[in-house]
Amino acid sequence: MRLLQDILKDVNVLESHGPLAVQVAGITFDSRQVQEGVLFVAMRGVQVDGHTYMGKAAEANAVAIVCEELPEERSTGVTYIKVKNSGEALGQMAAAFYGHPSRKLKLIGVTGTNGKTTSVTLLHKLFRELGYHVGLISTVQNQIDEEVIPATHTTPDAVSLNALLDKMVKAGCAYAFMEVSSHAMVQQRVAGITFAGGVFTNITHDHLDYHGTFDEYIKAKKSFFDMLPAGAFALINADDKRGPVMVQNTKAEAKYFSLRKVTDFKARLIDNTLQGLHLEIDGHEIWCKLIGAFNAYNLLGAYGVAVLLDEDPVEALTILSSLDTAAGRFDYIVSETEQITGIVDYAHTPDALENVLNTIQQIRTPLQTVITVVGCGGNRDATKRPVMADIACRLSDKVILTSDNPRFEEPQAILEDMQKGVKPLDFKKTLSVLDRREAIRTACMLAGKEDIILVAGKGHETYQEIKGVKYPFDDKQVLQETLQQLGK
């Protein structure tokens, strides 16, 4: 319980009607969760406007209602607060309600198109091995030390985020590492949060269905670094041409990492095999379990964060060399009979798919056939569909186009968008199989001894979302079971 006037301390209040010295038992932006003593925030969402539910919240005995537009008729016994931006106000109030938990530990945010999940997972594992109590907030899952808390969004809503951070603080966490999505920045989910540092991995075309243009997407990512306070660090991938743009207005201290240039943290890729990476980082040679040049960046970024947080460089590198990747990130199996390598990866953007396939090209032998199974999600950026099909054809010997998470789109329509990217010369090596399970089975049937199958797009996800229903589906499990059933 906290006083409303204390929760509003950092909020720019335009108008208030009713007493402020009242106790608040909780905060919500879902009118269905309102009960006596709860504060309701009317949010303008993509599909629903919370302002239409203010009357319902008042009927459910909300203690206060925060909104951008006051209702014409106000209920007695309810305090009404008018603000410019409900999303920003929600973040600030949630932080205050939970006692500003992000100020009681060192919170590091990682943003970018690709590499966020692997980066925060590596950091969580690294700092656990260094002996700390550590929190993790990622696309795959949230964790407090080894306790797993299921994740529903890359970045939780402001109330859930502060509640989770508060739980981390109470568990004794000294550090927390979290993914910060572009959606979260636009929707102000991290308003009121204090970061000790931020990391930029890279940026490529993604989420244009939401942001509209690539410039708006870049702007959303950049806004994270704009909010970093003085005293924080901003660790930037110098090999991404838009890296310097991210820190143009930041108050944080800018640091850089690179595989190509002399920067604060420098790595050299010595060897890249299916068994791992041989790297030289700041003059120290290490062998890591992770595969692919893109993971060299993730490892280097994690190392940079550790050093910036005053950890011993050699100890950090020693631990990083022993760590595995995040679930569904270049996760692979090798079949017992024919030694077929099956790789499952979350690659759902053109750049990520190209990175994975380039890595496979670097580690394959001339006699190995590369078979790629790939789909694109529904109700997402449609412009990348033909591009991803083209990349798959260019870097694979055989390609099977299939469903991913069609959501509310027709799978056949998504497939037709992808087929537009298949060049005439690639028609012969391309198949379209609408059912994802059958597509994986087809790839397994086509694979010969020691060939490589890449199943891209879903990675760690254990479901397929169709018409609002999530059906159980695990790419790795289906791939493994199919190879066994075929005796391969």
C-alpha positions as CSV (number, residue, x, y, z in Angstrom):
1,M,0.0,0.0,0.0
2,R,1.3,3.4,-0.9
3,L,-0.2,6.9,-0.9
4,L,-1.4,8.2,-4.3
5,Q,0.5,11.4,-3.8
6,D,3.7,9.5,-3.3
7,I,3.1,7.4,-6.4
8,L,2.5,10.5,-8.5
9,K,5.8,12.2,-7.4
10,D,7.6,11.8,-10.7
11,V,4.5,12.2,-12.9
12,N,3.7,15.3,-14.8
13,V,0.1,15.8,-13.6
14,L,-2.0,18.2,-15.8
15,E,-5.2,18.1,-13.7
16,S,-6.3,16.2,-10.6
17,H,-9.9,15.9,-9.2
18,G,-10.3,14.3,-5.8
19,P,-8.1,13.5,-2.8
20,L,-4.4,12.5,-3.3
21,A,-3.8,11.3,0.3
22,V,-5.5,8.0,-0.3
23,Q,-4.0,4.5,-0.1
24,V,-3.4,2.5,-3.3
25,A,-3.4,-1.2,-3.1
26,G,-2.3,-1.9,-6.6
27,I,-1.9,-0.6,-10.2
28,T,-3.4,-2.0,-13.4
29,F,-4.2,-1.0,-17.0
30,D,-6.7,-3.9,-17.4
31,S,-10.2,-2.9,-16.2
32,R,-10.9,-6.6,-15.5
33,Q,-8.3,-6.6,-12.7
34,V,-9.8,-3.6,-10.9
35,Q,-11.0,-4.1,-7.4
36,E,-11.4,-1.8,-4.3
37,G,-8.2,0.2,-3.7
38,V,-6.7,-0.4,-7.1
39,L,-5.5,2.4,-9.4
40,F,-6.6,2.1,-13.0
41,V,-4.6,3.6,-15.9
42,A,-6.4,4.2,-19.1
43,M,-4.0,3.3,-21.9
44,R,-4.4,3.8,-25.6
45,G,-3.4,0.5,-27.2
46,V,-3.2,-0.7,-30.8
47,Q,-6.6,-2.4,-30.7
48,V,-8.2,-1.2,-27.5
49,D,-8.5,2.2,-25.8
50,G,-8.6,1.9,-22.1
51,H,-10.5,5.2,-21.8
52,T,-13.6,3.4,-22.9
53,Y,-13.4,1.3,-19.7
54,M,-13.0,4.1,-17.1
55,G,-16.7,3.8,-16.1
56,K,-16.3,0.0,-15.6
57,A,-13.2,0.7,-13.4
58,A,-15.1,3.2,-11.3
59,E,-17.9,0.7,-10.8
60,A,-15.4,-1.8,-9.6
61,N,-14.4,0.6,-6.9
62,A,-11.1,1.9,-8.3
63,V,-9.5,4.3,-5.9
64,A,-8.2,6.5,-8.7
65,I,-8.2,6.7,-12.5
66,V,-5.2,8.1,-14.5
67,C,-6.1,9.1,-18.1
68,E,-5.2,11.4,-21.0
69,E,-8.8,12.5,-21.4
70,L,-11.1,13.1,-18.4
71,P,-14.6,11.6,-18.7
72,E,-17.5,13.9,-19.0
73,E,-19.1,12.3,-15.9
74,R,-16.9,11.5,-13.0
75,S,-17.9,9.1,-10.2
76,T,-17.8,10.3,-6.6
77,G,-15.2,8.6,-4.4
78,V,-12.8,8.2,-7.3
79,T,-9.8,10.5,-7.8
80,Y,-9.2,11.4,-11.4
81,I,-5.7,12.3,-12.7
82,K,-5.1,13.7,-16.2
83,V,-1.6,13.2,-17.7
84,K,-0.1,13.8,-21.2
85,N,1.0,10.2,-21.7
86,S,-0.6,7.3,-19.9
87,G,2.1,4.9,-20.8
88,E,4.9,7.1,-19.4
89,A,2.8,7.8,-16.3
90,L,2.2,4.0,-15.8
91,G,5.9,3.3,-15.8
92,Q,6.7,6.1,-13.4
93,M,3.9,5.1,-11.0
94,A,4.7,1.4,-11.1
95,A,8.4,2.2,-10.3
96,A,7.3,4.3,-7.4
97,F,4.7,1.8,-6.2
98,Y,7.4,-0.9,-5.9
99,G,9.9,1.4,-4.3
100,H,12.1,1.9,-7.4
101,P,13.6,-1.6,-7.5
102,S,15.8,-0.8,-10.6
103,R,17.8,1.6,-8.4
104,K,18.6,-1.2,-5.8
105,L,20.5,-3.4,-8.2
106,K,22.6,-2.9,-11.4
107,L,20.3,-3.3,-14.4
108,I,21.8,-3.7,-17.8
109,G,19.5,-3.5,-20.9
110,V,20.4,-5.0,-24.3
111,T,18.7,-3.8,-27.4
112,G,19.1,-4.4,-31.2
113,T,17.5,-6.6,-33.9
114,N,19.5,-9.8,-33.3
115,G,21.5,-11.1,-30.4
116,K,19.5,-9.8,-27.5
117,T,18.5,-13.1,-26.1
118,T,21.9,-14.7,-26.4
119,S,23.6,-11.7,-24.9
120,V,21.4,-11.5,-21.8
121,T,21.5,-15.2,-21.3
122,L,25.3,-15.2,-21.5
123,L,25.5,-12.4,-19.0
124,H,23.1,-14.1,-16.6
125,K,25.2,-17.3,-16.8
126,L,28.5,-15.4,-16.5
127,F,27.5,-13.5,-13.4
128,R,26.0,-16.6,-11.8
129,E,29.4,-18.3,-12.3
130,L,31.1,-15.2,-10.8
131,G,29.1,-15.9,-7.7
132,Y,26.3,-13.3,-7.8
133,H,22.6,-13.6,-7.4
134,V,21.3,-12.5,-10.8
135,G,18.1,-11.7,-12.6
136,L,17.2,-12.4,-16.2
137,I,14.5,-10.9,-18.4
138,S,14.4,-12.4,-21.9
139,T,12.2,-13.5,-24.8
140,V,12.8,-17.2,-23.8
141,Q,12.2,-16.9,-20.0
142,N,12.7,-14.8,-16.9
143,Q,14.9,-16.0,-14.1
144,I,15.9,-15.2,-10.6
145,D,19.1,-17.2,-10.2
146,E,18.0,-20.7,-11.3
147,E,14.3,-20.2,-10.7
148,V,12.5,-20.0,-14.1
149,I,9.6,-17.6,-14.5
150,P,7.8,-18.0,-17.9
151,A,8.0,-15.0,-20.3
152,T,5.1,-13.7,-22.4
153,H,6.8,-10.6,-23.9
154,T,10.4,-9.7,-24.8
155,T,10.0,-6.8,-22.4
156,P,7.2,-7.1,-19.8
157,D,4.6,-4.4,-19.2
158,A,5.6,-1.7,-16.7
159,V,3.7,-3.1,-13.7
160,S,4.9,-6.7,-14.3
161,L,8.5,-5.4,-14.9
162,N,8.7,-3.5,-11.7
163,A,7.1,-6.4,-9.7
164,L,9.7,-8.7,-11.2
165,L,12.5,-6.4,-10.4
166,D,11.2,-6.0,-6.9
167,K,11.2,-9.8,-6.5
168,M,14.8,-9.9,-7.7
169,V,15.8,-7.3,-5.2
170,K,14.2,-9.2,-2.4
171,A,16.0,-12.3,-3.6
172,G,19.3,-10.5,-3.1
173,C,20.1,-10.0,-6.8
174,A,23.0,-7.6,-7.3
175,Y,22.6,-7.6,-11.1
176,A,19.8,-8.1,-13.7
177,F,20.1,-8.4,-17.4
178,M,17.1,-7.7,-19.7
179,E,16.2,-7.4,-23.3
180,V,14.7,-4.0,-24.3
181,S,12.5,-4.2,-27.4
182,S,11.6,-1.4,-29.7
183,H,7.9,-2.0,-28.9
184,A,8.7,-1.5,-25.2
185,M,10.4,1.8,-25.9
186,V,7.5,3.2,-28.0
187,Q,5.0,1.9,-25.4
188,Q,7.0,3.4,-22.5
189,R,7.2,0.1,-20.7
190,V,10.6,1.0,-19.2
191,A,9.6,4.6,-18.2
192,G,10.7,5.1,-14.6
193,I,13.4,2.4,-14.8
194,T,17.0,3.2,-14.0
195,F,19.6,1.4,-16.1
196,A,23.3,1.1,-15.0
197,G,24.2,0.3,-18.6
198,G,22.9,-0.5,-22.1
199,V,24.2,-2.6,-25.0
200,F,23.5,-2.2,-28.7
201,T,24.0,-5.4,-30.8
202,N,23.0,-4.4,-34.3
203,I,20.0,-3.2,-36.3
204,T,18.4,-4.5,-39.5
205,H,14.9,-4.3,-41.0
206,D,12.3,-5.8,-38.6
207,H,8.9,-4.9,-37.0
208,L,8.1,-2.4,-39.8
209,D,4.5,-3.6,-39.5
210,Y,4.5,-1.8,-36.1
211,H,6.9,1.1,-36.6
212,G,5.9,1.9,-40.2
213,T,9.4,2.9,-41.4
214,F,13.0,1.9,-40.8
215,D,13.8,5.4,-39.5
216,E,11.1,5.1,-36.9
217,Y,12.5,1.7,-35.9
218,I,16.0,3.2,-35.5
219,K,14.5,6.1,-33.5
220,A,12.8,3.6,-31.1
221,K,16.1,1.8,-30.5
222,K,18.0,5.0,-30.1
223,S,15.5,6.3,-27.5
224,F,16.8,3.7,-25.1
225,F,20.2,5.2,-25.1
226,D,18.7,8.7,-24.9
227,M,17.2,7.7,-21.5
228,L,20.4,6.3,-20.0
229,P,21.5,8.5,-17.0
230,A,24.9,10.1,-16.5
231,G,27.2,7.5,-14.8
232,A,25.8,4.6,-16.9
233,F,27.6,3.1,-19.8
234,A,26.5,2.6,-23.4
235,L,28.3,-0.3,-25.0
236,I,28.0,-0.1,-28.8
237,N,28.8,-2.5,-31.7
238,A,31.1,-0.4,-33.7
239,D,30.8,-2.7,-36.7
240,D,27.2,-1.7,-37.2
241,K,27.1,1.6,-39.2
242,R,24.2,2.9,-37.1
243,G,26.1,2.2,-33.8
244,P,27.4,5.8,-33.4
245,V,23.9,7.1,-34.1
246,M,22.6,5.4,-31.0
247,V,24.8,7.4,-28.6
248,Q,24.5,10.9,-30.3
249,N,22.4,12.3,-27.4
250,T,23.2,9.9,-24.6
251,K,24.4,11.1,-21.1
252,A,26.0,7.7,-20.6
253,E,29.7,7.0,-21.3
254,A,30.0,5.5,-24.8
255,K,32.2,2.4,-25.2
256,Y,32.6,0.3,-28.3
257,F,33.3,-3.3,-29.3
258,S,34.4,-4.6,-32.7
259,L,35.8,-7.5,-34.7
260,R,37.1,-5.2,-37.4
261,K,38.4,-2.1,-35.7
262,V,40.6,-1.1,-32.8
263,T,38.0,-0.2,-30.1
264,D,37.6,-0.4,-26.3
265,F,37.0,-4.2,-26.7
266,K,38.5,-5.9,-29.7
267,A,38.2,-9.5,-30.8
268,R,39.7,-11.5,-33.7
269,L,38.0,-14.6,-35.1
270,I,40.7,-17.2,-35.5
271,D,38.5,-20.3,-36.4
272,N,34.8,-21.1,-36.7
273,T,33.7,-24.7,-36.6
274,L,30.7,-26.8,-35.7
275,Q,32.5,-27.5,-32.4
276,G,32.9,-23.8,-31.5
277,L,34.8,-20.6,-31.9
278,H,38.5,-19.9,-31.6
279,L,38.8,-16.2,-30.6
280,E,41.4,-13.7,-29.5
281,I,39.9,-11.1,-27.2
282,D,42.0,-8.3,-25.9
283,G,45.1,-10.3,-26.5
284,H,43.8,-13.5,-24.9
285,E,43.1,-16.6,-27.0
286,I,40.0,-18.6,-25.9
287,W,37.9,-21.5,-27.3
288,C,34.1,-21.1,-26.9
289,K,31.3,-23.5,-27.4
290,L,29.2,-21.0,-29.3
291,I,29.2,-21.2,-33.1
292,G,29.2,-18.5,-35.8
293,A,30.7,-15.0,-36.2
294,F,27.5,-13.4,-34.9
295,N,28.1,-15.2,-31.6
296,A,31.6,-13.8,-31.5
297,Y,29.9,-10.4,-31.2
298,N,27.6,-11.7,-28.5
299,L,30.5,-13.1,-26.5
300,L,32.6,-9.9,-27.0
301,G,29.6,-7.7,-25.8
302,A,29.1,-9.9,-22.7
303,Y,32.9,-9.6,-22.0
304,G,32.7,-5.8,-22.4
305,V,29.8,-5.6,-19.9
306,A,31.7,-7.7,-17.4
307,V,34.8,-5.5,-17.6
308,L,32.7,-2.3,-17.4
309,L,31.2,-3.7,-14.2
310,D,34.7,-4.1,-12.8
311,E,35.0,-7.9,-13.2
312,D,38.4,-9.5,-13.8
313,P,38.9,-9.8,-17.6
314,V,40.7,-13.2,-17.5
315,E,38.2,-14.7,-15.2
316,A,35.3,-13.4,-17.3
317,L,36.9,-14.9,-20.5
318,T,37.5,-18.2,-18.7
319,I,33.9,-18.5,-17.7
320,L,32.6,-17.4,-21.1
321,S,34.6,-20.1,-22.8
322,S,32.6,-22.8,-21.0
323,L,29.1,-21.4,-21.6
324,D,26.4,-22.8,-23.9
325,T,24.1,-20.6,-26.0
326,A,20.4,-19.7,-25.3
327,A,17.7,-22.2,-26.2
328,G,16.8,-22.1,-29.9
329,R,19.9,-20.1,-30.9
330,F,22.0,-22.3,-33.2
331,D,20.9,-25.3,-31.2
332,Y,21.9,-28.5,-32.9
333,I,21.7,-32.3,-32.8
334,V,23.5,-35.0,-34.7
335,S,21.6,-38.1,-35.7
336,E,23.1,-41.4,-34.6
337,T,22.9,-43.5,-37.8
338,E,23.7,-41.1,-40.7
339,Q,25.4,-38.3,-38.7
340,I,23.0,-35.7,-40.1
341,T,23.4,-32.4,-38.4
342,G,20.1,-30.7,-37.5
343,I,20.2,-27.0,-36.5
344,V,17.3,-25.1,-35.0
345,D,17.6,-21.3,-34.9
346,Y,15.2,-18.4,-34.0
347,A,16.4,-16.6,-37.2
348,H,13.2,-14.7,-38.2
349,T,14.7,-11.7,-39.8
350,P,16.7,-11.5,-43.1
351,D,19.9,-10.6,-41.4
352,A,19.6,-13.3,-38.8
353,L,18.9,-16.0,-41.4
354,E,21.8,-14.8,-43.5
355,N,24.1,-14.9,-40.5
356,V,23.1,-18.5,-39.6
357,L,23.4,-19.7,-43.2
358,N,26.8,-18.0,-43.7
359,T,28.0,-19.7,-40.6
360,I,26.8,-23.1,-42.0
361,Q,28.6,-22.3,-45.3
362,Q,31.8,-21.6,-43.4
363,I,31.7,-24.9,-41.4
364,R,30.3,-27.3,-44.1
365,T,32.4,-29.6,-46.2
366,P,32.1,-29.6,-50.0
367,L,30.2,-32.9,-49.9
368,Q,27.5,-31.8,-47.4
369,T,24.1,-30.7,-48.7
370,V,22.5,-27.8,-46.8
371,I,18.7,-28.1,-46.6
372,T,16.8,-25.1,-45.1
373,V,13.3,-25.2,-43.8
374,V,12.0,-21.6,-43.3
375,G,8.7,-19.8,-42.8
376,C,7.6,-16.2,-41.9
377,G,5.2,-15.1,-39.2
378,G,1.8,-13.8,-39.9
379,N,0.6,-10.3,-39.0
380,R,4.2,-9.1,-39.1
381,D,6.4,-7.2,-41.5
382,A,5.5,-8.7,-44.9
383,T,8.3,-6.9,-46.8
384,K,10.9,-9.3,-45.4
385,R,9.1,-12.5,-46.7
386,P,10.5,-12.5,-50.3
387,V,13.9,-11.4,-49.0
388,M,14.1,-14.3,-46.6
389,A,13.1,-16.8,-49.3
390,D,15.8,-15.3,-51.6
391,I,18.5,-15.6,-48.8
392,A,17.5,-19.2,-48.1
393,C,17.8,-20.1,-51.8
394,R,21.1,-18.3,-52.3
395,L,22.8,-19.9,-49.3
396,S,21.2,-23.4,-49.4
397,D,21.3,-26.4,-51.7
398,K,17.6,-27.2,-51.1
399,V,14.9,-25.0,-49.6
400,I,11.5,-25.9,-48.1
401,L,9.2,-22.9,-47.6
402,T,6.6,-23.5,-44.9
403,S,4.4,-22.1,-42.1
404,D,5.9,-20.3,-39.1
405,N,3.3,-18.7,-36.8
406,P,0.6,-17.6,-39.2
407,R,-1.4,-16.1,-36.4
408,F,-4.5,-14.5,-38.1
409,E,-3.2,-14.6,-41.6
410,E,-3.8,-17.3,-44.1
411,P,-0.7,-19.5,-44.3
412,Q,-1.0,-19.9,-48.1
413,A,-0.9,-16.1,-48.5
414,I,2.3,-15.8,-46.5
415,L,3.8,-18.6,-48.5
416,E,2.9,-16.8,-51.7
417,D,4.6,-13.7,-50.5
418,M,7.8,-15.7,-49.8
419,Q,7.6,-17.4,-53.2
420,K,7.9,-14.0,-54.9
421,G,11.5,-13.9,-53.7
422,V,12.5,-17.2,-55.4
423,K,14.4,-16.4,-58.6
424,P,13.7,-18.6,-61.7
425,L,17.0,-20.3,-61.4
426,D,16.1,-21.4,-57.9
427,F,12.7,-22.9,-58.7
428,K,14.1,-26.5,-59.1
429,K,15.6,-26.6,-55.6
430,T,12.6,-25.0,-53.8
431,L,9.6,-26.8,-52.4
432,S,6.5,-25.3,-50.7
433,V,5.0,-27.5,-47.9
434,L,2.3,-25.7,-45.9
435,D,2.3,-28.0,-42.9
436,R,5.4,-27.3,-40.8
437,R,5.7,-30.9,-39.4
438,E,5.5,-32.3,-42.9
439,A,8.1,-29.7,-44.1
440,I,10.5,-30.9,-41.5
441,R,9.8,-34.5,-42.4
442,T,10.4,-33.7,-46.1
443,A,13.8,-32.2,-45.2
444,C,14.7,-35.3,-43.2
445,M,13.8,-37.5,-46.1
446,L,15.9,-35.5,-48.5
447,A,18.9,-35.5,-46.2
448,G,21.7,-37.9,-46.9
449,K,24.6,-39.0,-44.8
450,E,26.3,-36.1,-42.9
451,D,24.1,-33.5,-44.6
452,I,22.9,-30.4,-42.7
453,I,19.3,-29.4,-42.0
454,L,18.5,-25.9,-40.8
455,V,15.0,-25.3,-39.3
456,A,14.7,-21.5,-39.0
457,G,12.2,-19.1,-37.6
458,K,10.8,-20.4,-34.3
459,G,13.9,-21.5,-32.3
460,H,13.0,-21.8,-28.6
461,E,9.2,-21.5,-29.2
462,T,7.3,-24.7,-28.2
463,Y,4.1,-23.8,-30.0
464,Q,2.6,-22.8,-33.3
465,E,0.1,-19.9,-33.2
466,I,-2.9,-20.3,-35.6
467,K,-6.0,-18.2,-35.5
468,G,-5.4,-17.1,-31.9
469,V,-4.7,-20.7,-30.6
470,K,-1.3,-21.9,-29.6
471,Y,-0.7,-25.5,-30.6
472,P,2.2,-27.5,-29.1
473,F,5.1,-27.6,-31.6
474,D,8.8,-27.8,-30.9
475,D,11.1,-27.7,-33.9
476,K,14.0,-29.4,-32.2
477,Q,11.8,-32.2,-30.9
478,V,10.0,-32.8,-34.2
479,L,13.4,-32.8,-36.0
480,Q,14.9,-35.2,-33.6
481,E,11.9,-37.6,-33.6
482,T,11.6,-37.5,-37.4
483,L,15.2,-38.5,-38.0
484,Q,14.9,-41.3,-35.5
485,Q,11.6,-42.5,-37.1
486,L,13.3,-42.6,-40.5
487,G,16.3,-44.5,-39.1
488,K,18.7,-41.7,-40.0
